[in-house]
Amino acid sequence: MRRISLFSSCAAALILTGFGGWIASTTQAHVAPLDVAVSAPSTLELTLRAGDLPIAHYVDYSLVFN
């Protein structure tokens, strides 16, 4: 017959206590009402409202011959 050490029995008791506390705990989460709708703007609206955006400048060195 195997002996159960004090460390393993204490570890098992702590795990079971933590698991039991997790199950017994209540949550305070709030659920958003269903009548709230989030609408994403269309691509045309985003294009029309875009202004003063930074311009990327690229220099093409792919056709440089020596």
Secondary structure, DSSP 8 states (H G I E B T S, - for coil): -----HHHHHHHHHHHHHHHHHHH---------TT-------HHHHHHH--S---------TT---
